[in-house]
């Protein structure tokens, strides 16, 4: 159901909807399940870390440890969410939130998968200050996905 809802909300309200069930239910590409999977991936990383990052922890985190361009692309994307929500509400255009979530998922996936090729870029690195900064970034991404999905009336699963 979420896949169908997302597919409908992803299109501007004054445009025709070209609905394809295979595309709407795919776990990759421009689909609701892809966003939900990205949220679940964040939750999985946090479970694997066995660590919780709360807003009270943020003051003690050294965000200067986030030095890679891909990390900053994700961080900058997170800053856009409030403006995207306001614009979507003011214009009655939920597709803005859907598109933002897709862009965030793409940025997050590019950053996260870089750790597969370079161990120094992994979120769960041995360097504790870097690990905590990266976990805070993952927690922020997870919160943005949860918020965006909730605004669109969709569930943010912790596992898929």
N, C-alpha and C positions, 0 to 999 in steps of 0.2 A: 504494500500500500504506500509506504514511504517513497519508493522508487517512482511510482506514478505521480504522487503529489509533487515531488521534487521536479520531475520532468515538466509538469504543468506550470510550476512557479518559476522555473528557469527561463521561460520565454516571456518577453515583454507582453503586457496585456493587450497591446494594440497590434500584435503580430499573429499570424497564423501558427498553430501548433502542428508540428510534424512529428507525431509520436511513433516511435519504434520500440516495442517491448524489449527487444534484445539490447538495445542501446541504453534504455532506461534502467535496466536491471544489472548492467555490467559493473564489475568491481573495479574497473579502471575507466579512465576517460571522464567525460562530463556527465556524471550520474550521482544521484542521491546515495546509492550504496557505496560509491567511492568515498564520499565525504564521511559516511558512517564508518567505513573501514578505516579511514585515516584517524578518526576519533578513537576507534578500538585499538589501533596501533599505538597511539599515545598512551592509552590506559595500560597496554601491555608493557611498554617501556617503563612506566612508573611502577608497575607490579614487579618487574624484573629487578629494578633498582632497589626495591624494598625500602623506599625512602619517600617521604611526603614533603612537598614544598608548599608552604602556606604563605599568605601575604605578609605575615609577621617575619618570615625568614628572608624576605627580599632585601631588606636593608643590609644584611650580613653577607650577601652574595656579591662576589666580584665579577660584574658583568664585563669587565675589561678582559676577561679570559675568553670572551667570544670574539675571536679575531678573524675568523674566516668569512669571506664575502657571503657565502650561502647562509650562515647563521644570522648575519645582519639583514639579509633579504627577508628572512622569516620575521625577525624582530620588527622591522619597519612595516611589514604587512600587518602585524598585530595592531599597530598604532592606527591603522585605517578603520578598524571596525566601528568605533563610535560614529564617525562621519557617515559611513556607509548606512548604518541603521537609521540615522536621522534623515538622510536623503531618501531612503526607501520608504520611510513612514510619511515624510512630507509629500512625496509624489505618488503614494500608493503603488509602489513598484517593488514587490518582493524579489523580483529577479536580480536586483542589485545585491541582495544578501546572498543569493544562490551563486552568483558569479564570483563574489568575493570569497566564498567558501571554496570554490573550485580553484581559484588562484592560490589561496592559502595552502590547500592540499598539495598543489603542484610544487610550491616553494618548499613546503615541509618535506615532501618526498625526495626532492632533489638534494636537500641538505642531509636528510637522514641516510640516504643510500650512499652518499659519498664516503661514509664510514666503512662501507664494505670494501672499498678499494684502498683506503688509507686508515689504518688503525688509530692514528692520532686524531682523526676526526670523529671517532665513535662517541656517542652520547655517554655511554657507560665506560668512560676511560678511568684509568687508575689514578690520575691526577685529581684529587678530591675537589679543589676549588673550581677546576674546569668542569668536572662532572656536575657539581651543584649548579653552575651557571647554565649548563646545557639542559639539565633536568628542569630548571625554572623556565627555560624557553619551551620545553615540551609541555610543561604544565600550562603555560600561557596559551599554547596552540590548542591543547585539549579544551581549555575553558572557552576559547573562541569558537571552536567547533560546536561545543555543547550549547553555547548561547545562540549561535546562528541557526543550528538545527531546531532548537526550541522555538525561536521566532518564526520559523517556517512550519511549525507544528509537527516536527519529526523527532523521532527517538534518537538519542545518542548512545549507542550500545558500548559496553565496556569490552565485549568479546564478540567475535564474528567467526 
